[in-house]
Amino acid sequence: MIIKNKVATSNVQIDNNSVKITEYNFSPGSETKYHKHEMDYIVVPINDGELLLVDKFGNKVKSKLKKGVSYFKESGVEHNVINSGSKDLKFIEIEIKNR
């Protein structure tokens, strides 16, 4: 069972003309809230974890993150990201700014 309404915490580490790098920390059940990615981005998991991704239509997709195994997504992705696992989850998001 997922207990929602807790918001994941974030800490911007770098924000310059080229990239924005943000560390996200999710306790079990915490979420980002619905958002749209305006830039291409890379996610680098710091530890293993389980996510539930919910799109604007309410469609749900489960995703397993593996420590150190990065993935790339193009801009335009719209979703809420929820830690559906039983452990804290941390990842780094690298947003690539257009020049």
C-alpha positions in Angstrom: 0.0 0.0 0.0 1.3 3.4 -1.0 0.8 6.3 1.4 1.0 9.5 -0.7 1.0 13.2 0.1 4.6 13.3 1.3 6.7 15.4 -1.0 10.2 14.3 -2.0 13.0 16.7 -1.0 15.3 18.1 -3.6 18.6 20.0 -3.5 20.0 21.8 -6.5 23.7 21.1 -6.7 24.6 23.0 -9.9 22.6 25.3 -12.1 24.5 27.0 -14.9 24.1 27.7 -18.6 24.6 24.1 -19.6 23.0 21.9 -16.9 20.9 21.8 -13.8 21.8 19.0 -11.4 19.4 18.1 -8.6 19.6 15.5 -5.9 16.2 14.0 -5.0 15.4 12.1 -1.8 12.2 10.1 -1.4 11.1 8.4 1.8 8.7 5.5 1.2 5.4 6.9 -0.3 6.8 10.3 -1.0 6.2 11.9 -4.4 7.3 14.7 -6.7 3.8 15.8 -7.5 2.7 16.1 -11.1 5.2 18.0 -13.3 6.4 18.3 -16.9 10.1 18.1 -17.9 11.0 21.1 -20.0 14.5 19.7 -20.8 16.1 16.4 -21.7 17.3 14.7 -18.6 19.4 11.9 -17.2 18.6 10.1 -13.9 21.5 8.5 -11.9 20.2 6.3 -9.1 22.3 6.4 -5.9 20.6 3.3 -4.5 18.2 0.6 -5.7 14.6 1.4 -5.5 11.1 1.1 -6.9 9.1 3.9 -8.5 5.5 4.3 -9.5 5.1 6.7 -12.4 1.7 8.2 -13.0 1.0 10.2 -16.2 -1.6 12.9 -16.7 -4.2 10.3 -17.7 -3.7 8.3 -14.5 -1.8 5.5 -16.3 0.6 3.8 -13.9 3.9 2.2 -14.7 6.2 0.6 -12.2 9.9 1.0 -12.6 12.9 -0.5 -10.7 16.0 1.6 -10.3 19.4 0.0 -10.0 22.2 1.8 -8.2 24.5 3.5 -10.7 22.4 2.4 -13.8 21.5 5.7 -15.4 18.7 6.4 -17.9 17.9 9.2 -20.4 14.5 10.8 -21.3 13.7 13.5 -23.8 11.9 16.7 -22.7 8.1 16.7 -22.6 7.7 13.8 -20.1 4.7 14.6 -17.8 4.3 12.6 -14.6 4.2 12.2 -10.9 7.0 10.1 -9.4 6.3 8.1 -6.3 8.6 6.0 -4.2 6.6 2.8 -4.2 9.3 0.8 -2.3 9.8 0.2 1.4 13.2 2.0 1.6 14.4 5.5 1.2 15.4 6.3 -2.4 17.9 8.8 -3.7 18.8 9.8 -7.3 20.6 12.6 -9.2 18.7 14.3 -12.0 20.8 16.0 -14.7 18.8 18.4 -16.9 20.5 19.4 -20.2 19.8 23.0 -21.1 19.5 23.9 -24.8 22.0 26.5 -26.0 
